[in-house]
Amino acid sequence: MIYSYKGKTPSIDQTAYIAPDSVITGDVEIGKYSSIWFKTVIRGDVAPVKIGNYSNIQDLSLLHQSPDLPLIVEDYVTVGHQVTLHSAVIRKHALIGMGSIILDGAEVGEGAFIGAGSLLPPGKSIPPGTLAFGRPAKVIRELTEEDIEEMKRIQQDYVDKGQVYKHES
């Protein structure tokens, strides 16, 4: 379901896959070949939400923001199942593990991996190319080549899967 809010209507690239039971409202932009999965809610009713190209927001996730603090998800990002993103910046090629919470002003560096169930508190930054885990999230180590390849595989799998759903629905 796509709703306007105060004259702002989501802008969704025609190549993106949007699950029919997701809810997207207001000042939201979704780039090419990105996918928004089942029961996800994206509310752009406080500040803008920008989701880049080839990114995926998996089932049951919630994206929102605080006044004057947009939520930015760059290109080639994977956001796992049941993640909450609130007024944060997620840089290119990052992966946010299932059940994680990323709060206002936090930044996940390019190619970083946030482990499942982690909490990134307001204003916290995770450096590029690292694995962070915990509540609060702390950097555990640099990513290995195997980690990076697996992150790429997951991201590409969601691009491919989104296109199958888009064309079979």
GROMACS elastic network, one bead per residue, 0.5 to 0.9 nm:
[ bonds ]
;  ai    aj funct       b0    kb
    1    18     6  0.89980   500
    1    19     6  0.87513   500
    1    20     6  0.64893   500
    1    21     6  0.64402   500
    1    22     6  0.60472   500
    1    24     6  0.63509   500
    1    25     6  0.83229   500
    2     9     6  0.79236   500
    2    10     6  0.71342   500
    2    22     6  0.82382   500
    2    23     6  0.59273   500
    2    25     6  0.58196   500
    2    26     6  0.84643   500
    3     8     6  0.86744   500
    3     9     6  0.64973   500
    3    10     6  0.73976   500
    3    23     6  0.77720   500
    3    24     6  0.63255   500
    3    26     6  0.64810   500
    4     7     6  0.61110   500
    4     8     6  0.52858   500
    4    10     6  0.68958   500
    4    24     6  0.86660   500
    4    25     6  0.57020   500
    4    27     6  0.80992   500
    5     8     6  0.52412   500
    5     9     6  0.65766   500
    5    25     6  0.63640   500
    5    27     6  0.76270   500
    5    44     6  0.80519   500
    5    45     6  0.64123   500
    6     9     6  0.85200   500
    6    26     6  0.73651   500
    6    45     6  0.80876   500
    7    26     6  0.77388   500
    7    27     6  0.89558   500
    8    25     6  0.82421   500
    8    27     6  0.53968   500
    8    28     6  0.83540   500
    8    44     6  0.86864   500
    8    45     6  0.86414   500
    9    25     6  0.68650   500
    9    26     6  0.50050   500
    9    27     6  0.61055   500
    9    28     6  0.73098   500
   10    24     6  0.69535   500
   10    25     6  0.62555   500
   10    26     6  0.55378   500
   10    27     6  0.56123   500
   10    29     6  0.58451   500
   10    30     6  0.78956   500
   10    44     6  0.81656   500
   11    27     6  0.78682   500
   11    28     6  0.61345   500
   11    30     6  0.63014   500
   11    31     6  0.84831   500
   12    15     6  0.83258   500
   12    16     6  0.68392   500
   12    18     6  0.88542   500
   12    28     6  0.79473   500
   12    29     6  0.58315   500
   12    31     6  0.64535   500
   12    32     6  0.79747   500
   13    16     6  0.55375   500
   13    17     6  0.88990   500
   13    29     6  0.81623   500
   13    30     6  0.61344   500
   13    31     6  0.53408   500
   13    32     6  0.51957   500
   13    33     6  0.76803   500
   13    34     6  0.83691   500
   14    17     6  0.81885   500
   14    31     6  0.86855   500
   14    32     6  0.71367   500
   14    33     6  0.83106   500
   15    31     6  0.81731   500
   15    32     6  0.53626   500
   15    33     6  0.50876   500
   15    34     6  0.76073   500
   15   163     6  0.79700   500
   15   166     6  0.84520   500
   16    30     6  0.73656   500
   16    31     6  0.68390   500
   16    32     6  0.54185   500
   16    35     6  0.55688   500
   16    36     6  0.80363   500
   16    53     6  0.86698   500
   16    54     6  0.84123   500
   16   159     6  0.88723   500
   16   162     6  0.76246   500
   16   163     6  0.78511   500
   16   166     6  0.79909   500
   17    33     6  0.69928   500
   17    34     6  0.64311   500
   17    36     6  0.62677   500
   17    37     6  0.80326   500
   17   159     6  0.87338   500
   17   162     6  0.53859   500
   17   163     6  0.66009   500
   17   165     6  0.73056   500
   17   166     6  0.55012   500
   18    21     6  0.84403   500
   18    22     6  0.70034   500
   18    34     6  0.84963   500
   18    35     6  0.58265   500
   18    37     6  0.64639   500
   18    38     6  0.82313   500
   18   162     6  0.81886   500
   18   166     6  0.77971   500
   19    22     6  0.55023   500
   19    23     6  0.88137   500
   19    35     6  0.79257   500
   19    36     6  0.60273   500
   19    37     6  0.51113   500
   19    38     6  0.52412   500
   19    39     6  0.77129   500
   19    40     6  0.83420   500
   19   162     6  0.88790   500
   19   165     6  0.83731   500
   19   166     6  0.84868   500
   20    23     6  0.82581   500
   20    37     6  0.85061   500
   20    38     6  0.72127   500
   20    39     6  0.84290   500
   21    37     6  0.82806   500
   21    38     6  0.57300   500
   21    39     6  0.53644   500
   21    40     6  0.76773   500
   22    36     6  0.71668   500
   22    37     6  0.66761   500
   22    38     6  0.54926   500
   22    41     6  0.58244   500
   22    42     6  0.80875   500
   22    59     6  0.86174   500
   22    60     6  0.85210   500
   23    39     6  0.72286   500
   23    40     6  0.63510   500
   23    42     6  0.61719   500
   23    43     6  0.77814   500
   24    28     6  0.74188   500
   24    40     6  0.82549   500
   24    41     6  0.59894   500
   24    43     6  0.58640   500
   24    44     6  0.76503   500
   25    28     6  0.68781   500
   25    41     6  0.83582   500
   25    42     6  0.63909   500
   25    44     6  0.55580   500
   25    45     6  0.67923   500
   26    42     6  0.87563   500
   26    43     6  0.64382   500
   26    45     6  0.52928   500
   26    46     6  0.85761   500
   26    47     6  0.89145   500
   26    48     6  0.80630   500
   26    49     6  0.88398   500
   27    43     6  0.78522   500
   27    45     6  0.65060   500
   27    46     6  0.83260   500
   27    47     6  0.69976   500
   27    49     6  0.63411   500
   27    50     6  0.84691   500
   28    42     6  0.77194   500
   28    43     6  0.75460   500
   28    44     6  0.54313   500
   28    45     6  0.88002   500
   28    47     6  0.89117   500
   28    48     6  0.58906   500
   28    50     6  0.58997   500
   28    51     6  0.78295   500
   29    48     6  0.80189   500
   29    49     6  0.62786   500
   29    51     6  0.59638   500
   29    52     6  0.78918   500
   30    33     6  0.88704   500
   30    34     6  0.68489   500
   30    35     6  0.84591   500
   30    36     6  0.89914   500
   30    49     6  0.84456   500
   30    50     6  0.62910   500
   30    52     6  0.60624   500
   30    53     6  0.73343   500
   30    55     6  0.88662   500
   31    34     6  0.59000   500
   31    35     6  0.89557   500
   31    50     6  0.82044   500
   31    51     6  0.60720   500
   31    54     6  0.71869   500
   31    55     6  0.80103   500
   31    75     6  0.82813   500
   32    35     6  0.87864   500
   32    52     6  0.73661   500
   32    54     6  0.62356   500
   32    55     6  0.85859   500
   33    53     6  0.60161   500
   33    55     6  0.73823   500
   33    56     6  0.88084   500
   33   159     6  0.61967   500
   33   160     6  0.88028   500
   33   162     6  0.77728   500
   33   163     6  0.76374   500
   34    51     6  0.78891   500
   34    52     6  0.72950   500
   34    53     6  0.55246   500
   34    56     6  0.54935   500
   34    57     6  0.81790   500
   34    75     6  0.86518   500
   34    76     6  0.83713   500
   34   158     6  0.83570   500
   34   159     6  0.65593   500
   34   162     6  0.77189   500
   35    54     6  0.75558   500
   35    55     6  0.64659   500
   35    57     6  0.62609   500
   35    58     6  0.78979   500
   35   158     6  0.72921   500
   35   159     6  0.69588   500
   35   161     6  0.89192   500
   35   162     6  0.58314   500
   35   163     6  0.85702   500
   36    39     6  0.88430   500
   36    40     6  0.68129   500
   36    41     6  0.89454   500
   36    55     6  0.86897   500
   36    56     6  0.60060   500
   36    58     6  0.62591   500
   36    59     6  0.76401   500
   36   162     6  0.83878   500
   37    40     6  0.59661   500
   37    56     6  0.77114   500
   37    57     6  0.61304   500
   37    60     6  0.75552   500
   37    61     6  0.83205   500
   37    81     6  0.88568   500
   37   162     6  0.85007   500
   38    58     6  0.71930   500
   38    60     6  0.64367   500
   38    61     6  0.87335   500
   39    58     6  0.87967   500
   39    59     6  0.57760   500
   39    61     6  0.74017   500
   40    57     6  0.75746   500
   40    58     6  0.71145   500
   40    59     6  0.55312   500
   40    62     6  0.59337   500
   40    63     6  0.81714   500
   40    82     6  0.81920   500
   41    60     6  0.73287   500
   41    61     6  0.63810   500
   41    63     6  0.62876   500
   41    64     6  0.83964   500
   42    49     6  0.79499   500
   42    61     6  0.81958   500
   42    62     6  0.59854   500
   42    64     6  0.62344   500
   43    46     6  0.78378   500
   43    47     6  0.88486   500
   43    48     6  0.87798   500
   43    49     6  0.78191   500
   43    62     6  0.81485   500
   43    63     6  0.63015   500
   43    64     6  0.53035   500
   43    65     6  0.79273   500
   44    47     6  0.57923   500
   44    48     6  0.54080   500
   44    49     6  0.57302   500
   44    63     6  0.83104   500
   44    64     6  0.65022   500
   44    65     6  0.74329   500
   44    70     6  0.87564   500
   44    71     6  0.88996   500
   45    48     6  0.75989   500
   45    64     6  0.80347   500
   45    65     6  0.81838   500
   46    64     6  0.77697   500
   46    65     6  0.61500   500
   46    66     6  0.61554   500
   46    67     6  0.55402   500
   46    68     6  0.76979   500
   46    69     6  0.85410   500
   46    70     6  0.83781   500
   47    64     6  0.81543   500
   47    65     6  0.60285   500
   47    66     6  0.66567   500
   47    67     6  0.57946   500
   47    68     6  0.58401   500
   47    69     6  0.62297   500
   47    70     6  0.51213   500
   47    71     6  0.76546   500
   47    87     6  0.83608   500
   48    64     6  0.88274   500
   48    65     6  0.78147   500
   48    68     6  0.84760   500
   48    69     6  0.79291   500
   48    71     6  0.64616   500
   48    72     6  0.82597   500
   49    63     6  0.79973   500
   49    64     6  0.75618   500
   49    65     6  0.78674   500
   49    70     6  0.58055   500
   49    72     6  0.59534   500
   49    73     6  0.79929   500
   49    87     6  0.83820   500
   50    70     6  0.78342   500
   50    71     6  0.63505   500
   50    73     6  0.60612   500
   50    74     6  0.76670   500
   51    55     6  0.70796   500
   51    56     6  0.87344   500
   51    71     6  0.83595   500
   51    72     6  0.61740   500
   51    74     6  0.59514   500
   51    75     6  0.73629   500
   51    77     6  0.88907   500
   52    55     6  0.62872   500
   52    72     6  0.80972   500
   52    73     6  0.60504   500
   52    76     6  0.74931   500
   52    77     6  0.81966   500
   52    92     6  0.87521   500
   53    56     6  0.89242   500
   53    74     6  0.72338   500
   53    76     6  0.63811   500
   53    77     6  0.85209   500
   54    74     6  0.89793   500
   54    75     6  0.58163   500
   54    77     6  0.72157   500
   54    78     6  0.89203   500
   54   155     6  0.77097   500
   54   156     6  0.79778   500
   54   158     6  0.85254   500
   54   159     6  0.62428   500
   55    73     6  0.78371   500
   55    74     6  0.74677   500
   55    75     6  0.56716   500
   55    78     6  0.58281   500
   55    79     6  0.79304   500
   55    92     6  0.89623   500
   55    93     6  0.85839   500
   55   155     6  0.70872   500
   55   158     6  0.81408   500
   55   159     6  0.75497   500
   56    76     6  0.77778   500
   56    77     6  0.63522   500
   56    78     6  0.51093   500
   56    79     6  0.59845   500
   56    80     6  0.81546   500
   56   155     6  0.71906   500
   56   158     6  0.64708   500
   56   159     6  0.74214   500
   56   162     6  0.87248   500
   57    60     6  0.87832   500
   57    61     6  0.68065   500
   57    62     6  0.89636   500
   57    77     6  0.83618   500
   57    78     6  0.65092   500
   57    80     6  0.66266   500
   57    81     6  0.76327   500
   57    83     6  0.84479   500
   58    61     6  0.61962   500
   58    78     6  0.78857   500
   58    79     6  0.59386   500
   58    80     6  0.52030   500
   58    82     6  0.71506   500
   58    83     6  0.79840   500
   58    98     6  0.87898   500
   58   158     6  0.88848   500
   59    80     6  0.75610   500
   59    82     6  0.61636   500
   59    83     6  0.85635   500
   60    81     6  0.60245   500
   60    83     6  0.73251   500
   61    79     6  0.81070   500
   61    80     6  0.77558   500
   61    81     6  0.60475   500
   61    84     6  0.57996   500
   61    85     6  0.80352   500
   61    99     6  0.84291   500
   62    82     6  0.72065   500
   62    83     6  0.63155   500
   62    85     6  0.63899   500
   62    86     6  0.82256   500
   63    71     6  0.77510   500
   63    83     6  0.82304   500
   63    84     6  0.59236   500
   63    86     6  0.59377   500
   63    87     6  0.82750   500
   64    70     6  0.84911   500
   64    71     6  0.70808   500
   64    84     6  0.80864   500
   64    85     6  0.65195   500
   64    87     6  0.65714   500
   65    68     6  0.83170   500
   65    69     6  0.62832   500
   65    70     6  0.60912   500
   65    71     6  0.61656   500
   65    85     6  0.80082   500
   65    88     6  0.80146   500
   65   103     6  0.89182   500
   65   104     6  0.74367   500
   66    69     6  0.54377   500
   66    70     6  0.73666   500
   66    71     6  0.88634   500
   66    86     6  0.73175   500
   66    87     6  0.60576   500
   66   104     6  0.72822   500
   67    70     6  0.78220   500
   67    87     6  0.87643   500
   68    87     6  0.88264   500
   69    86     6  0.88023   500
   69    87     6  0.52831   500
   69    88     6  0.77890   500
   69   104     6  0.73796   500
   69   105     6  0.73771   500
   70    86     6  0.84642   500
   70    87     6  0.51841   500
   70    88     6  0.71810   500
   70    89     6  0.82720   500
   71    85     6  0.75390   500
   71    86     6  0.64795   500
   71    88     6  0.50597   500
   71    89     6  0.60356   500
   71    90     6  0.83523   500
   71   104     6  0.85781   500
   71   105     6  0.89162   500
   72    87     6  0.75022   500
   72    88     6  0.63425   500
   72    90     6  0.61564   500
   72    91     6  0.80685   500
   73    76     6  0.88855   500
   73    77     6  0.69221   500
   73    88     6  0.81336   500
   73    89     6  0.60358   500
   73    91     6  0.64446   500
   73    92     6  0.76969   500
   74    77     6  0.64215   500
   74    89     6  0.78795   500
   74    90     6  0.60888   500
   74    91     6  0.52035   500
   74    93     6  0.78933   500
   74    94     6  0.86509   500
   75    91     6  0.74850   500
   75    93     6  0.66773   500
   75    94     6  0.88870   500
   76    91     6  0.88021   500
   76    92     6  0.57059   500
   76    94     6  0.73953   500
   76    95     6  0.89436   500
   76   152     6  0.83227   500
   76   155     6  0.65706   500
   76   156     6  0.83591   500
   77    90     6  0.75430   500
   77    91     6  0.74418   500
   77    92     6  0.58570   500
   77    94     6  0.50833   500
   77    95     6  0.58766   500
   77    96     6  0.81090   500
   77   111     6  0.85101   500
   77   155     6  0.68545   500
   78    93     6  0.74580   500
   78    94     6  0.64801   500
   78    96     6  0.62264   500
   78    97     6  0.82630   500
   78   151     6  0.79401   500
   78   154     6  0.75188   500
   78   155     6  0.57081   500
   78   158     6  0.83342   500
   79    82     6  0.86340   500
   79    83     6  0.67767   500
   79    94     6  0.83670   500
   79    95     6  0.59413   500
   79    97     6  0.66375   500
   79    98     6  0.75141   500
   80    83     6  0.61040   500
   80    95     6  0.75260   500
   80    96     6  0.57708   500
   80    97     6  0.50138   500
   80    99     6  0.72361   500
   80   100     6  0.81047   500
   80   116     6  0.82262   500
   81    97     6  0.75298   500
   81    99     6  0.63378   500
   81   100     6  0.87230   500
   82    98     6  0.59021   500
   82   100     6  0.74264   500
   83    96     6  0.76048   500
   83    97     6  0.75453   500
   83    98     6  0.59074   500
   83   101     6  0.58920   500
   83   102     6  0.80619   500
   83   117     6  0.85599   500
   84    99     6  0.74522   500
   84   100     6  0.64422   500
   84   102     6  0.62549   500
   84   103     6  0.80295   500
   85    88     6  0.64541   500
   85    89     6  0.88564   500
   85   100     6  0.83556   500
   85   101     6  0.60739   500
   85   103     6  0.62869   500
   85   104     6  0.83059   500
   86    89     6  0.89893   500
   86   101     6  0.80055   500
   86   102     6  0.61790   500
   86   104     6  0.54773   500
   86   105     6  0.83120   500
   86   106     6  0.87493   500
   87   102     6  0.82529   500
   87   103     6  0.63802   500
   87   105     6  0.60219   500
   87   106     6  0.76931   500
   88   102     6  0.65941   500
   88   103     6  0.60389   500
   88   104     6  0.52886   500
   88   105     6  0.50468   500
   88   107     6  0.58773   500
   88   108     6  0.81441   500
   88   122     6  0.84405   500
   88   123     6  0.85205   500
   89   102     6  0.89768   500
   89   104     6  0.88065   500
   89   105     6  0.72095   500
   89   106     6  0.63936   500
   89   108     6  0.63519   500
   89   109     6  0.84390   500
   90    93     6  0.87099   500
   90    94     6  0.67158   500
   90    95     6  0.86269   500
   90    96     6  0.86705   500
   90   106     6  0.84340   500
   90   107     6  0.58853   500
   90   109     6  0.67438   500
   90   110     6  0.76138   500
   91    94     6  0.60272   500
   91   107     6  0.75141   500
   91   108     6  0.59319   500
   91   109     6  0.53005   500
   91   111     6  0.71962   500
   91   112     6  0.81662   500
   91   128     6  0.85038   500
   92   109     6  0.77186   500
   92   111     6  0.62181   500
   92   112     6  0.87481   500
   93   109     6  0.88545   500
   93   110     6  0.58915   500
   93   112     6  0.73661   500
   93   113     6  0.89307   500
   93   151     6  0.78463   500
   93   152     6  0.76795   500
   93   155     6  0.83120   500
   94   108     6  0.70975   500
   94   109     6  0.70234   500
   94   110     6  0.56945   500
   94   113     6  0.57611   500
   94   114     6  0.80178   500
   94   128     6  0.84114   500
   94   129     6  0.83669   500
   94   151     6  0.79613   500
   95   108     6  0.88819   500
   95   111     6  0.72559   500
   95   112     6  0.64554   500
   95   114     6  0.61963   500
   95   115     6  0.83521   500
   95   151     6  0.67587   500
   95   155     6  0.84659   500
   96    99     6  0.86371   500
   96   100     6  0.67964   500
   96   101     6  0.88482   500
   96   102     6  0.87816   500
   96   108     6  0.87235   500
   96   112     6  0.83928   500
   96   113     6  0.60807   500
   96   115     6  0.67219   500
   96   116     6  0.72941   500
   96   118     6  0.87407   500
   97   100     6  0.59669   500
   97   113     6  0.74085   500
   97   114     6  0.55707   500
   97   117     6  0.68023   500
   97   118     6  0.76256   500
   98   115     6  0.76373   500
   98   117     6  0.61039   500
   98   118     6  0.84854   500
   99   116     6  0.58795   500
   99   118     6  0.72261   500
   99   119     6  0.89846   500
  100   114     6  0.77126   500
  100   115     6  0.75801   500
  100   116     6  0.57885   500
  100   119     6  0.57662   500
  100   120     6  0.79683   500
  101   117     6  0.74576   500
  101   118     6  0.63333   500
  101   120     6  0.62058   500
  101   121     6  0.81913   500
  102   105     6  0.88049   500
  102   106     6  0.65789   500
  102   107     6  0.83528   500
  102   108     6  0.87475   500
  102   118     6  0.81699   500
  102   119     6  0.60155   500
  102   121     6  0.65945   500
  102   122     6  0.77023   500
  103   106     6  0.57944   500
  103   107     6  0.89195   500
  103   119     6  0.79255   500
  103   120     6  0.61202   500
  103   121     6  0.54690   500
  103   123     6  0.76302   500
  103   124     6  0.85287   500
  104   107     6  0.88590   500
  104   121     6  0.75237   500
  104   123     6  0.64166   500
  104   124     6  0.88835   500
  105   121     6  0.85067   500
  105   122     6  0.54068   500
  105   124     6  0.71889   500
  105   125     6  0.85747   500
  106   120     6  0.67199   500
  106   121     6  0.67015   500
  106   122     6  0.52961   500
  106   125     6  0.55918   500
  106   126     6  0.82395   500
  107   120     6  0.86235   500
  107   123     6  0.72399   500
  107   124     6  0.64232   500
  107   126     6  0.63302   500
  107   127     6  0.85377   500
  108   111     6  0.83452   500
  108   112     6  0.63682   500
  108   113     6  0.81726   500
  108   114     6  0.80248   500
  108   120     6  0.88701   500
  108   124     6  0.84586   500
  108   125     6  0.59070   500
  108   127     6  0.68610   500
  108   128     6  0.73469   500
  109   112     6  0.54300   500
  109   113     6  0.87117   500
  109   125     6  0.71869   500
  109   126     6  0.55438   500
  109   129     6  0.71641   500
  109   130     6  0.82136   500
  110   127     6  0.75654   500
  110   129     6  0.64948   500
  111   127     6  0.88330   500
  111   128     6  0.55515   500
  111   130     6  0.74586   500
  111   143     6  0.87470   500
  111   148     6  0.77146   500
  111   151     6  0.86273   500
  112   126     6  0.71865   500
  112   127     6  0.68493   500
  112   128     6  0.50484   500
  112   131     6  0.60596   500
  112   132     6  0.77671   500
  112   142     6  0.88197   500
  112   143     6  0.77710   500
  113   126     6  0.89382   500
  113   128     6  0.87069   500
  113   129     6  0.73465   500
  113   130     6  0.62006   500
  113   132     6  0.63112   500
  113   133     6  0.84738   500
  113   143     6  0.79081   500
  113   147     6  0.86119   500
  113   148     6  0.89276   500
  113   151     6  0.82497   500
  114   117     6  0.85801   500
  114   118     6  0.67334   500
  114   119     6  0.88585   500
  114   120     6  0.87121   500
  114   126     6  0.86024   500
  114   130     6  0.83881   500
  114   131     6  0.59814   500
  114   133     6  0.58639   500
  114   134     6  0.87608   500
  114   137     6  0.77735   500
  114   139     6  0.89185   500
  115   118     6  0.59209   500
  115   131     6  0.69975   500
  115   132     6  0.60611   500
  115   134     6  0.74038   500
  115   137     6  0.83737   500
  116   133     6  0.73205   500
  116   134     6  0.83381   500
  117   133     6  0.78631   500
  117   134     6  0.70830   500
  117   135     6  0.78315   500
  118   132     6  0.80305   500
  118   133     6  0.54984   500
  118   135     6  0.53635   500
  118   136     6  0.67048   500
  118   137     6  0.56468   500
  119   133     6  0.79876   500
  119   134     6  0.64302   500
  119   136     6  0.50119   500
  119   137     6  0.55103   500
  120   123     6  0.83451   500
  120   124     6  0.63420   500
  120   125     6  0.81571   500
  120   126     6  0.86591   500
  120   133     6  0.89346   500
  120   134     6  0.84309   500
  120   135     6  0.73076   500
  120   136     6  0.58117   500
  120   137     6  0.54217   500
  120   138     6  0.85281   500
  121   124     6  0.57298   500
  121   125     6  0.89941   500
  121   135     6  0.85834   500
  121   136     6  0.65545   500
  121   137     6  0.78861   500
  122   125     6  0.89735   500
  124   137     6  0.88745   500
  126   129     6  0.88757   500
  126   130     6  0.73895   500
  126   131     6  0.85072   500
  126   132     6  0.71641   500
  126   137     6  0.85906   500
  126   138     6  0.80073   500
  126   139     6  0.70825   500
  127   130     6  0.61612   500
  127   131     6  0.88757   500
  127   139     6  0.81674   500
  128   131     6  0.89346   500
  128   142     6  0.88227   500
  129   141     6  0.89352   500
  129   142     6  0.60441   500
  129   143     6  0.56612   500
  129   144     6  0.87759   500
  129   148     6  0.84503   500
  130   139     6  0.65793   500
  130   140     6  0.74289   500
  130   141     6  0.57886   500
  130   143     6  0.51320   500
  130   144     6  0.89021   500
  131   138     6  0.83404   500
  131   139     6  0.57505   500
  131   140     6  0.56136   500
  131   141     6  0.55044   500
  131   142     6  0.60502   500
  131   143     6  0.59504   500
  132   137     6  0.56310   500
  132   138     6  0.50370   500
  132   140     6  0.53743   500
  132   141     6  0.74042   500
  133   136     6  0.76890   500
  133   138     6  0.55350   500
  133   139     6  0.65599   500
  133   140     6  0.67265   500
  134   138     6  0.62422   500
  134   139     6  0.88936   500
  135   138     6  0.79584   500
  137   140     6  0.89212   500
  139   142     6  0.81811   500
  141   144     6  0.88997   500
  143   146     6  0.79989   500
  143   147     6  0.58282   500
  143   148     6  0.67003   500
  144   147     6  0.50820   500
  144   148     6  0.63781   500
  144   149     6  0.86718   500
  145   148     6  0.51073   500
  145   149     6  0.61322   500
  145   150     6  0.85812   500
  146   149     6  0.51413   500
  146   150     6  0.61262   500
  146   151     6  0.86080   500
  147   150     6  0.51825   500
  147   151     6  0.62019   500
  147   152     6  0.87070   500
  148   151     6  0.51175   500
  148   152     6  0.62785   500
  148   153     6  0.86405   500
  149   152     6  0.51018   500
  149   153     6  0.61366   500
  149   154     6  0.87206   500
  150   154     6  0.62111   500
  150   155     6  0.86033   500
  151   154     6  0.52598   500
  151   155     6  0.62212   500
  151   156     6  0.86432   500
  152   155     6  0.51497   500
  152   156     6  0.60808   500
  152   157     6  0.84178   500
  153   156     6  0.52455   500
  153   157     6  0.59667   500
  153   158     6  0.87160   500
  154   157     6  0.50189   500
  154   158     6  0.64008   500
  154   159     6  0.88550   500
  155   158     6  0.53659   500
  155   159     6  0.65475   500
  155   160     6  0.88784   500
  156   159     6  0.50285   500
  156   160     6  0.62049   500
  156   161     6  0.84744   500
  157   160     6  0.51478   500
  157   161     6  0.59315   500
  157   162     6  0.83914   500
  158   162     6  0.57752   500
  158   163     6  0.84442   500
  159   162     6  0.52314   500
  159   163     6  0.64169   500
  159   164     6  0.89047   500
  160   163     6  0.52876   500
  160   164     6  0.64686   500
  160   165     6  0.88845   500
  161   164     6  0.51115   500
  161   165     6  0.63151   500
  161   166     6  0.85408   500
  162   165     6  0.51803   500
  162   166     6  0.59959   500
  162   167     6  0.86508   500
  163   167     6  0.61535   500
  163   168     6  0.84665   500
  164   167     6  0.53709   500
  164   168     6  0.60190   500
  164   169     6  0.83902   500
  165   168     6  0.51584   500
  165   169     6  0.57194   500
  166   169     6  0.56431   500
